[in-house]
């Protein structure tokens, strides 16, 4: 058994830092002492609001972290105590006052128990020279690369990214590294400036300029690929309207479990090819983006706008849940 602290959410959206008990590790588990965990504003809020479910409440928040292996199971031969790793969170429930807490890939805590046999949610060695805070936000960068991979972005393609939160910024960075011409669109000028730092060739501020006219000036035939990266269902038709005939459209956002509606004729008449990337591409994409961060190919630390202590995290979550935080991008929790 291991005593730990974890960020817990109830069905009533009460979020608090709690003392929990972790079970003994199994033969193929490792116990990781988390240094930093990264907050996913979009997906985690869907879980908090019960618009998506990874297990019954109460839930242990978080699904990405960087830490140090503190203990290994009797059958583990791929890691040793002291290794620095990145991982997708705990594989076992914690106990809070003898009540089970769903791990939902729980990573926001002092420790996580990681199943090394999981084909999708295990741990991997962190590269040398890794910025640990930036590395703890690896999933969003990996998600962006996965979407770029799946849609086949190549050198010379004209790519539009609608929505420049962390996922959109990841699309920008990955597409630019593939040699694409990247156009970023958002209503938030601060996010657009971030997109420029991550390689966007053009930034278009929605609501202040005519996007269709500006796009026609930049790419007369239209973009080859459009990423809807905002996660806002209301933006899907907007993004579809930007596509060229026979172009590609990527549903890159996380829209939760509710049915989506969009104007079918927009896609039908243009004979678009649509892509639905899910998850983050797993280890091939994760290893790639961690290398980018460590080598400085993508300065992912520049996406961090907030670094929290564990004590600050519950209040911050409540604030973002109620839309009370402006100019937010990457958020990390420093555990030690």
Secondary structure, 3 states (H helix, E strand, C coil): CEEEEEEEECCCCCEEEEEEEECCCCCCEEEEEEEEEEECHHHHHHHHCCCCCCCCCCEECCCCEEEEEEEECCCCCCCCCCCEEEECCCCCCEEECCEEEECCCCCCECEEEEECCCCCCCEEECCCCCCHHHHCCHHHHHHHHHHHHHHCCCCCCEEEEECCCHHHHHHHHHHHHCCCEEEEEECCHHHHHHHHHCCCCEEEEECCECHHHHHHHHCCCCEEEEEECCCCHHHHHHHHHHEEEEEEEEECCCCCCCCCCCCHHHHHHHCCEEECCCCCCHHHHHHHHHHHHHHCCCCHHHHEEEEEEHHHHHHHHHHHHCCCCCCCCEEEEECC
